[in-house]
């Protein structure tokens, strides 16, 4: 066993020469183990909040389980020493005088420890841990070993106090760095917000509108800022922010996540500009809206001069209808069409529809479609030979727009020819289409829930090329249920899924779905 003076001298040298407290405590347990001639030595530190003492530094320990022991304070030899009592056991596991912890006993057994001696470590008048030695053979420690360990604990307490002080200083430094970083980010955000506000004010001063404001915001944030798409899904929608006048704006794919203050700032500017633009637009185009409405409504006039569009040129007209769900997006689309086409078009936004009248045969309709390209819409276009035919052409365009929605063909003005064979089903007059529907589907054309279910099943079956499995999956039914419905249809519509009859039935079912919404005109 090393002489006490040699041990104290070595520990004192570590305290003065080593700057890292971890190295000081690592050296302490190594020197204590060698000086006392024990198999193990370790320092544990108390967790006052958790009421446990954790082994932090060790020498001679072989198993990870023992090195990671967390002992409730007041239990076992280690826990008693950590509570401020010198504790010893010549053979720990069978020692019934000690309060055992099951998982700790497993670690002790795994390490092969038998005899244990623990001395409290104090700092600032409080017990902060324990200095403990252990042997893998049973037997009491000698008085000299106990005395030397008590003396080592006195000087070791100084090393622990330095360690705890250094740990507190490091924790304080990290917290200070976090606070400095937070303040730096806050200052950076504030500067960015002030810069963005200055740029938005410049846009308004130079006569820019809501579109220019969103473009400026998008450039500043490195992404897309646009009016919200009410048809967007959770997968493609950005961060939507409501506007004061209704609708939303979205922030999508920005390089930096906009702060709540940035979002509110852009929203306030765009809201103000949009409200002003809407007021000006309504005042400027009130007469145009009234004219379009009278031109496309079924005429009830029996006298007086016929209405004229007043558009330049001569010949037939193209009448386009774009269905747009969001009122704010509809207004913006109308403004873009008017700005793009000027006097070469009449346009009016009415109840979720944008009606556009242009001369047939030039590039005006293509320019209208380009102006609509940034808006989510479902569109149709019909042709009127004269002013008197505008109402019928508008009705056809409305039907085609709704049909394109049902067929999930968004973002284009569809003519009748674009619908393919479905155009045949809804061609001619509504009476012709209904005759086709009734001639093919008469037994299941009532509005009863049973007939609605049978028609839906039949259409899904024909759409999926006769796959009962696909229909069952779509309707979340067992295939036997689908087969029962198909058998019922076979009884009511003999031959409906075979040969030419299947095409007639398919067209009638599709026409019924496409025509069903057209119960009212644009008002």
C-alpha positions as a printed NumPy array, in Angstrom:
array([[  0.   ,   0.   ,   0.   ],
       [  1.363,   3.456,  -0.952],
       [  2.334,   5.826,   1.855],
       [ -0.264,   8.544,   2.559],
       [  2.201,  11.36 ,   1.892],
       [  3.043,   9.95 ,  -1.55 ],
       [ -0.655,   9.699,  -2.466],
       [ -1.458,  13.227,  -1.266],
       [  1.601,  14.611,  -3.043],
       [  0.564,  12.94 ,  -6.327],
       [ -3.043,  14.181,  -6.087],
       [ -1.849,  17.702,  -5.218],
       [  0.436,  17.667,  -8.266],
       [ -2.566,  16.724, -10.444],
       [ -4.587,  19.6  ,  -8.997],
       [ -1.903,  22.141,  -9.865],
       [ -0.67 ,  20.719, -13.169],
       [ -3.842,  19.5  , -14.909],
       [ -6.295,  22.039, -16.316],
       [ -9.017,  19.53 , -17.215],
       [-11.102,  18.538, -14.122],
       [-12.036,  15.259, -15.845],
       [ -8.348,  14.289, -15.938],
       [ -7.934,  15.246, -12.276],
       [-10.741,  12.936, -11.15 ],
       [ -9.625,  10.177, -13.517],
       [ -6.153,  10.424, -11.965],
       [ -7.657,  10.493,  -8.47 ],
       [ -9.422,   7.114,  -8.775],
       [ -6.378,   5.511, -10.427],
       [ -4.009,   6.741,  -7.724],
       [ -6.403,   5.711,  -4.916],
       [ -6.814,   2.194,  -6.331],
       [ -3.053,   1.739,  -6.631],
       [ -2.352,   3.319,  -3.235],
       [ -4.862,   1.083,  -1.396],
       [ -4.118,  -2.007,  -3.502],
       [ -7.804,  -2.619,  -4.325],
       [ -9.314,  -4.066,  -7.483],
       [-11.591,  -1.101,  -8.212],
       [-11.909,   2.576,  -7.31 ],
       [-14.552,   5.019,  -8.469],
       [-16.08 ,   8.446,  -7.86 ],
       [-19.846,   8.94 ,  -7.983],
       [-21.628,  12.304,  -8.127],
       [-25.041,  12.986,  -6.666],
       [-28.109,  13.995,  -8.661],
       [-30.114,  15.882,  -6.048],
       [-33.202,  16.127,  -8.244],
       [-33.282,  12.41 ,  -9.047],
       [-32.084,  11.388,  -5.565],
       [-29.44 ,   9.118,  -7.085],
       [-25.653,   8.943,  -7.178],
       [-24.042,   8.079, -10.52 ],
       [-20.61 ,   6.537, -11.051],
       [-18.747,   9.086, -13.214],
       [-15.046,   8.152, -12.982],
       [-13.62 ,   4.69 , -12.374],
       [-10.488,   2.587, -12.573],
       [-10.354,  -1.207, -12.659],
       [-14.018,  -1.619, -13.673],
       [-14.472,  -4.242, -16.399],
       [-18.193,  -4.248, -17.219],
       [-20.287,  -1.38 , -18.681],
       [-23.159,  -2.269, -16.378],
       [-21.086,  -1.598, -13.257],
       [-19.545,   1.585, -14.688],
       [-23.056,   2.942, -15.329],
       [-24.515,   2.213, -11.875],
       [-27.032,   4.802, -10.65 ],
       [-27.651,   4.058,  -6.965],
       [-30.556,   5.576,  -5.022],
       [-29.084,   7.701,  -2.251],
       [-29.213,   5.877,   1.099],
       [-29.164,   2.356,  -0.388],
       [-26.293,  -0.109,  -0.536],
       [-22.73 ,   0.906,   0.313],
       [-22.443,   3.476,  -2.491],
       [-25.809,   5.095,  -1.752],
       [-25.068,   5.328,   1.983],
       [-21.684,   6.962,   1.355],
       [-23.379,   9.398,  -1.045],
       [-25.799,  10.242,   1.789],
       [-22.866,  11.24 ,   4.05 ],
       [-22.144,   7.989,   5.951],
       [-18.929,   5.99 ,   5.787],
       [-20.166,   2.553,   4.7  ],
       [-18.482,  -0.832,   4.283],
       [-19.417,  -4.416,   3.465],
       [-16.895,  -7.29 ,   3.529],
       [-19.182,  -9.345,   1.205],
       [-21.865,  -7.198,  -0.372],
       [-24.38 ,  -9.497,  -2.079],
       [-25.21 , -11.683,   0.993],
       [-25.001,  -8.642,   3.34 ],
       [-28.595,  -8.308,   4.581],
       [-27.742,  -5.224,   6.621],
       [-27.617,  -3.208,   3.418],
       [-30.647,  -2.163,   1.392],
       [-30.208,  -3.852,  -1.979],
       [-31.418,  -2.757,  -5.424],
       [-32.123,  -5.67 ,  -7.788],
       [-30.618,  -4.264, -10.999],
       [-27.597,  -2.948,  -9.109],
       [-27.046,  -6.411,  -7.598],
       [-27.052,  -7.821, -11.133],
       [-24.298,  -5.36 , -12.102],
       [-22.332,  -6.178,  -8.929],
       [-22.576,  -9.89 ,  -9.626],
       [-21.548,  -9.352, -13.241],
       [-18.469,  -7.422, -12.163],
       [-17.637, -10.027,  -9.498],
       [-17.411,  -7.441,  -6.712],
       [-17.502,  -8.744,  -3.124],
       [-16.041,  -6.218,  -0.641],
       [-16.924,  -2.47 ,  -0.869],
       [-15.863,   0.6  ,   1.139],
       [-17.345,   4.081,   0.495],
       [-16.419,   7.543,   1.856],
       [-18.55 ,  10.706,   1.354],
       [-17.206,  13.546,  -0.81 ],
       [-18.146,  17.058,   0.29 ],
       [-18.055,  20.423,  -1.454],
       [-19.279,  23.697,  -0.005],
       [-20.496,  21.922,   3.134],
       [-22.72 ,  19.518,   1.199],
       [-22.292,  15.861,   0.284],
       [-21.841,  15.798,  -3.509],
       [-20.859,  12.165,  -4.054],
       [-18.701,   9.324,  -2.829],
       [-15.169,   7.943,  -3.23 ],
       [-15.436,   4.154,  -3.196],
       [-13.063,   1.179,  -3.477],
       [-13.952,  -2.503,  -3.996],
       [-12.394,  -5.946,  -4.246],
       [-13.439,  -9.051,  -6.125],
       [-12.623, -11.181,  -3.076],
       [-14.522, -10.993,   0.229],
       [-12.917,  -9.576,   3.364],
       [-12.791,  -6.476,   5.498],
       [-10.627,  -3.513,   4.631],
       [ -7.724,  -2.752,   6.987],
       [ -7.737,   0.255,   9.313],
       [ -4.861,   1.723,   7.265],
       [ -6.899,   1.392,   4.066],
       [ -9.882,   3.077,   5.668],
       [ -7.777,   5.903,   7.047],
       [ -6.012,   6.432,   3.725],
       [ -9.323,   6.477,   1.835],
       [-10.788,   9.017,   4.274],
       [ -7.753,  11.261,   3.794],
       [ -7.921,  10.825,   0.005],
       [-11.593,  11.8  ,   0.14 ],
       [-10.684,  15.083,   1.848],
       [ -8.299,  16.157,  -0.878],
       [-10.488,  14.487,  -3.499],
       [-13.351,  16.728,  -2.436],
       [-11.312,  19.664,  -3.677],
       [-10.963,  18.   ,  -7.081],
       [-14.721,  17.344,  -7.175],
       [-15.452,  20.93 ,  -6.217],
       [-13.246,  22.134,  -9.1  ],
       [-15.009,  19.701, -11.433],
       [-18.483,  20.903, -10.408],
       [-17.436,  24.536, -10.69 ],
       [-16.017,  23.923, -14.16 ],
       [-19.203,  22.069, -15.159],
       [-21.372,  24.959, -13.961],
       [-19.19 ,  27.44 , -15.815],
       [-19.427,  25.367, -19.022],
       [-23.194,  25.035, -18.659],
       [-23.462,  28.789, -18.11 ],
       [-21.286,  29.415, -21.173],
       [-23.508,  27.204, -23.312],
       [-26.655,  28.937, -22.067],
       [-25.05 ,  32.314, -22.739],
       [-24.101,  31.21 , -26.261],
       [-27.67 ,  30.068, -26.877],
       [-29.037,  33.392, -25.659],
       [-26.544,  35.334, -27.797],
       [-27.527,  33.184, -30.783],
       [-31.211,  33.807, -30.087],
       [-30.666,  37.554, -29.854],
       [-28.586,  37.475, -33.028],
       [-31.357,  35.614, -34.865],
       [-33.934,  38.027, -33.488],
       [-31.89 ,  40.99 , -34.67 ],
       [-31.396,  39.355, -38.06 ],
       [-35.152,  38.727, -38.38 ],
       [-35.909,  42.311, -37.402],
       [-33.47 ,  43.687, -39.977],
       [-34.942,  41.363, -42.644],
       [-38.479,  42.468, -41.759],
       [-37.527,  46.143, -41.934],
       [-35.828,  45.577, -45.301],
       [-38.89 ,  43.746, -46.638],
       [-41.216,  46.49 , -45.365],
       [-39.087,  49.128, -47.12 ],
       [-39.227,  47.147, -50.388],
       [-43.01 ,  46.699, -50.156],
       [-43.515,  50.405, -49.508],
       [-41.384,  51.171, -52.591],
       [-43.661,  48.904, -54.678],
       [-46.751,  50.828, -53.578],
       [-45.095,  54.219, -54.073],
       [-44.169,  53.254, -57.636],
       [-47.773,  52.282, -58.413],
       [-47.457,  48.496, -58.058],
       [-50.338,  46.252, -57.034],
       [-50.926,  43.041, -55.128],
       [-49.196,  40.889, -57.761],
       [-46.092,  43.111, -57.602],
       [-46.111,  42.941, -53.793],
       [-46.215,  39.133, -53.839],
       [-43.456,  39.044, -56.466],
       [-41.279,  41.285, -54.287],
       [-41.964,  39.143, -51.222],
       [-41.202,  35.963, -53.198],
       [-37.881,  37.386, -54.372],
       [-36.946,  38.429, -50.833],
       [-37.81 ,  35.004, -49.403],
       [-36.463,  32.984, -52.318],
       [-39.647,  31.027, -53.076],
       [-43.23 ,  31.413, -54.284],
       [-45.813,  33.763, -52.808],
       [-49.215,  33.52 , -54.472],
       [-52.916,  33.725, -53.883],
       [-54.131,  30.507, -52.283],
       [-55.627,  27.695, -54.305],
       [-58.745,  26.448, -52.546],
       [-58.421,  23.22 , -54.512],
       [-54.888,  22.544, -53.26 ],
       [-54.265,  19.382, -51.294],
       [-52.236,  18.984, -48.126],
       [-49.386,  17.628, -50.263],
       [-48.902,  20.708, -52.436],
       [-50.322,  23.496, -50.324],
       [-47.921,  25.938, -48.73 ],
       [-48.306,  27.979, -45.562],
       [-51.675,  29.659, -46.121],
       [-52.371,  33.036, -44.519],
       [-55.894,  34.55 , -44.566],
       [-56.339,  37.988, -46.106],
       [-58.524,  40.707, -44.687],
       [-60.723,  40.885, -47.784],
       [-61.168,  37.109, -48.011],
       [-59.062,  34.354, -49.537],
       [-55.481,  33.515, -48.652],
       [-51.91 ,  33.875, -49.795],
       [-49.455,  30.974, -49.699],
       [-45.724,  30.861, -48.984],
       [-44.267,  27.862, -50.843],
       [-40.703,  26.528, -51.041],
       [-39.072,  29.614, -49.549],
       [-35.315,  29.504, -48.892],
       [-35.925,  30.829, -45.401],
       [-38.918,  30.093, -43.199],
       [-40.811,  33.4  , -43.003],
       [-41.324,  34.663, -39.462],
       [-44.832,  35.334, -38.207],
       [-44.078,  39.063, -38.416],
       [-42.99 ,  38.706, -42.057],
       [-46.157,  36.772, -42.867],
       [-48.332,  39.388, -41.166],
       [-46.432,  42.172, -42.946],
       [-46.899,  40.691, -46.415],
       [-50.513,  39.837, -45.607],
       [-51.268,  43.412, -44.53 ],
       [-49.736,  44.949, -47.666],
       [-51.386,  42.464, -50.04 ],
       [-54.754,  42.776, -48.264],
       [-54.716,  46.544, -48.601],
       [-53.67 ,  46.442, -52.263],
       [-56.221,  43.723, -53.109],
       [-59.082,  45.614, -51.449],
       [-58.176,  48.767, -53.393],
       [-57.831,  46.856, -56.673],
       [-61.166,  45.119, -56.138],
       [-62.917,  48.426, -55.469],
       [-61.43 ,  50.009, -58.613],
       [-62.171,  46.894, -60.671],
       [-65.785,  46.789, -59.529],
       [-66.342,  50.456, -60.342],
       [-64.59 ,  50.276, -63.724],
       [-66.339,  47.168, -65.   ],
       [-69.811,  47.438, -63.516],
       [-71.36 ,  48.284, -66.882],
       [-69.35 ,  45.55 , -68.616],
       [-70.536,  42.955, -66.072],
       [-74.139,  44.011, -66.572],
       [-73.768,  43.826, -70.356],
       [-72.225,  40.343, -70.259],
       [-74.94 ,  39.135, -67.928],
       [-77.698,  40.381, -70.245],
       [-75.958,  38.923, -73.312],
       [-75.633,  35.396, -71.893],
       [-78.96 ,  35.162, -70.082],
       [-81.867,  33.632, -72.05 ],
       [-83.614,  36.593, -73.681],
       [-87.085,  37.509, -72.454],
       [-87.267,  40.774, -74.432],
       [-89.985,  41.028, -77.047],
       [-89.206,  44.528, -78.302],
       [-86.445,  47.076, -78.567],
       [-83.085,  46.937, -80.311],
       [-81.075,  43.71 , -80.091],
       [-78.119,  43.696, -77.701],
       [-74.652,  43.892, -79.248],
       [-71.253,  43.115, -77.724],
       [-69.584,  46.143, -79.256],
       [-66.371,  44.155, -79.759],
       [-64.193,  45.253, -82.688],
       [-64.277,  43.129, -85.854],
       [-67.03 ,  40.956, -87.235],
       [-68.072,  37.347, -87.407],
       [-68.599,  34.644, -84.81 ],
       [-67.716,  34.718, -81.112],
       [-65.951,  32.417, -78.692],
       [-67.667,  32.288, -75.304],
       [-65.44 ,  30.846, -72.559],
       [-66.475,  29.923, -69.008],
       [-63.873,  29.258, -66.3  ],
       [-65.033,  27.771, -62.988],
       [-62.896,  29.147, -60.116],
       [-63.809,  28.266, -56.54 ],
       [-61.937,  30.893, -54.527],
       [-63.585,  34.365, -54.79 ],
       [-60.295,  36.24 , -54.456],
       [-58.585,  34.076, -57.094],
       [-61.617,  34.65 , -59.351],
       [-61.26 ,  38.421, -59.003],
       [-57.563,  38.286, -59.726],
       [-58.114,  36.078, -62.787],
       [-60.725,  38.533, -64.099],
       [-58.304,  41.417, -63.624],
       [-55.526,  39.581, -65.496],
       [-57.85 ,  38.772, -68.407],
       [-59.003,  42.386, -68.655],
       [-55.454,  43.709, -68.471],
       [-54.278,  41.233, -71.121],
       [-57.145,  41.652, -73.601],
       [-58.389,  45.19 , -73.008],
       [-61.118,  46.222, -75.463],
       [-60.819,  42.984, -77.457],
       [-62.88 ,  41.064, -74.883],
       [-65.864,  41.318, -72.581],
       [-65.535,  39.55 , -69.244],
       [-67.499,  39.22 , -66.042],
       [-67.075,  37.283, -62.81 ],
       [-70.36 ,  35.823, -61.621],
       [-70.958,  33.29 , -58.832],
       [-67.78 ,  31.26 , -59.181],
       [-67.567,  31.633, -62.981],
       [-65.544,  33.921, -65.204],
       [-67.311,  34.53 , -68.527],
       [-65.143,  35.754, -71.432],
       [-66.5  ,  36.801, -74.844],
       [-64.038,  37.354, -77.735],
       [-64.108,  37.272, -81.509],
       [-63.621,  33.838, -83.041],
       [-60.683,  33.082, -85.314],
       [-57.831,  35.235, -83.973],
       [-55.363,  34.785, -81.105],
       [-57.538,  36.508, -78.477],
       [-58.853,  33.273, -76.969],
       [-55.311,  31.899, -76.687],
       [-54.269,  35.076, -74.898],
       [-57.22 ,  34.699, -72.528],
       [-56.136,  31.124, -71.769],
       [-52.6  ,  32.354, -71.106],
       [-53.929,  35.025, -68.718],
       [-55.805,  32.291, -66.837],
       [-52.804,  29.966, -66.663],
       [-51.721,  31.011, -63.175],
       [-55.199,  30.361, -61.715],
       [-56.687,  26.964, -60.85 ],
       [-59.787,  26.592, -63.04 ],
       [-61.952,  24.212, -65.046],
       [-62.935,  25.664, -68.4  ],
       [-65.119,  25.225, -71.457],
       [-65.572,  27.22 , -74.662],
       [-68.385,  27.329, -77.196],
       [-68.953,  29.261, -80.406],
       [-71.781,  31.705, -81.178],
       [-72.403,  32.7  , -84.794],
       [-74.284,  35.869, -83.839],
       [-74.991,  38.014, -80.788],
       [-78.319,  36.232, -80.417],
       [-76.512,  32.891, -80.027],
       [-74.351,  34.012, -77.084],
       [-76.724,  32.622, -74.457],
       [-76.712,  29.134, -75.972],
       [-72.923,  29.214, -76.417],
       [-72.49 ,  30.229, -72.781],
       [-74.721,  27.344, -71.67 ],
       [-72.589,  24.918, -73.656],
       [-69.383,  26.392, -72.216],
       [-70.75 ,  26.018, -68.69 ],
       [-71.606,  22.389, -69.403],
       [-68.125,  21.744, -70.811],
       [-66.43 ,  23.475, -67.849],
       [-68.333,  21.315, -65.368],
       [-67.645,  18.249, -67.484],
       [-63.91 ,  19.03 , -67.415],
       [-64.103,  19.213, -63.61 ],
       [-65.822,  15.825, -63.485],
       [-63.14 ,  14.438, -65.797],
       [-60.352,  16.044, -63.672],
       [-59.009,  18.056, -66.633],
       [-58.004,  21.311, -64.972],
       [-56.207,  24.338, -66.42 ],
       [-57.602,  24.489, -69.984],
       [-60.576,  25.877, -71.918],
       [-62.069,  22.696, -73.37 ],
       [-64.034,  22.698, -76.623],
       [-66.611,  19.994, -77.336],
       [-64.109,  18.057, -79.443],
       [-61.714,  17.843, -76.46 ],
       [-64.14 ,  15.573, -74.593],
       [-63.681,  12.726, -77.054],
       [-66.513,  10.212, -77.273],
       [-68.195,  11.779, -74.234],
       [-69.047,  14.749, -76.473],
       [-71.404,  12.471, -78.369],
       [-73.251,  11.61 , -75.166],
       [-73.878,  15.243, -74.233],
       [-74.089,  16.577, -77.79 ],
       [-77.1  ,  18.18 , -79.354],
       [-79.821,  19.476, -77.077],
       [-80.265,  18.471, -73.442],
       [-83.387,  16.613, -74.561],
       [-81.24 ,  14.448, -76.879],
       [-78.868,  13.568, -74.054],
       [-81.695,  12.726, -71.69 ],
       [-83.298,  10.529, -74.326],
       [-80.018,   8.586, -74.586],
       [-79.862,   8.246, -70.801],
       [-83.461,   7.065, -70.461],
       [-83.247,   4.674, -73.404],
       [-80.296,   2.855, -71.839],
       [-80.86 ,   3.25 , -68.111],
       [-84.636,   3.46 , -67.662],
       [-84.873,   0.67 , -65.025],
       [-82.308,   2.377, -62.764],
       [-82.822,   6.078, -63.546],
       [-84.975,   6.983, -60.547],
       [-83.522,   9.02 , -57.742],
       [-83.865,   6.269, -55.149],
       [-80.717,   5.38 , -53.163],
       [-80.821,   1.893, -54.675],
       [-80.71 ,   3.199, -58.257],
       [-78.   ,   5.757, -57.436],
       [-75.898,   2.949, -55.941],
       [-76.442,   0.68 , -58.948],
       [-75.538,   3.43 , -61.446],
       [-72.364,   4.264, -59.516],
       [-71.359,   0.597, -59.368],
       [-72.038,   0.114, -63.095],
       [-69.982,   3.172, -64.082],
       [-67.045,   2.153, -61.894],
       [-67.211,  -1.377, -63.342],
       [-67.088,  -0.131, -66.956],
       [-64.414,   2.497, -66.135],
       [-62.185,  -0.253, -64.689],
       [-62.566,  -2.523, -67.749],
       [-64.744,  -4.995, -65.889],
       [-62.61 ,  -5.505, -62.768],
       [-64.752,  -6.429, -59.769],
       [-61.664,  -6.238, -57.57 ],
       [-61.036,  -2.607, -58.572],
       [-64.693,  -1.677, -57.899],
       [-64.599,  -3.417, -54.504],
       [-61.424,  -1.524, -53.597],
       [-62.867,   1.834, -54.674],
       [-66.111,   1.308, -52.748],
       [-64.452,  -0.442, -49.767],
       [-66.708,  -3.473, -50.244],
       [-66.232,  -7.232, -50.429],
       [-66.078,  -8.558, -53.993],
       [-69.111, -10.758, -53.315],
       [-71.162,  -7.617, -52.606],
       [-70.038,  -6.111, -55.902],
       [-70.926,  -9.326, -57.735],
       [-74.398,  -9.256, -56.185],
       [-74.931,  -5.704, -57.458],
       [-73.677,  -6.679, -60.927],
       [-76.049,  -9.638, -60.97 ],
       [-78.938,  -7.302, -60.082],
       [-77.873,  -5.005, -62.923],
       [-77.806,  -7.989, -65.295],
       [-81.434,  -8.66 , -64.411],
       [-82.478,  -5.03 , -64.883],
       [-80.26 ,  -4.157, -67.902],
       [-79.792,  -7.373, -69.863],
       [-76.557,  -7.416, -71.868],
       [-75.361,  -4.088, -70.42 ],
       [-71.739,  -5.214, -70.05 ],
       [-71.282,  -7.081, -73.315],
       [-70.691,  -6.034, -76.938],
       [-72.081,  -2.772, -78.392],
       [-74.588,  -2.481, -75.532],
       [-71.716,  -1.915, -73.087],
       [-70.588,   1.182, -75.047],
       [-74.143,   2.571, -75.113],
       [-74.533,   1.941, -71.392],
       [-71.13 ,   3.444, -70.594],
       [-71.933,   6.609, -72.588],
       [-75.322,   6.931, -70.935],
       [-73.846,   6.529, -67.436],
       [-71.103,   9.076, -68.163],
       [-73.598,  11.531, -69.678],
       [-75.855,  11.193, -66.641],
       [-72.947,  12.057, -64.327],
       [-71.829,  15.02 , -66.458],
       [-75.292,  16.477, -66.978],
       [-76.552,  16.035, -63.432],
       [-75.102,  19.319, -62.026],
       [-76.618,  21.506, -64.759],
       [-79.832,  22.403, -63.   ],
       [-79.333,  26.178, -63.057],
       [-77.735,  28.721, -65.358],
       [-75.237,  31.406, -64.433],
       [-77.151,  34.146, -62.639]])
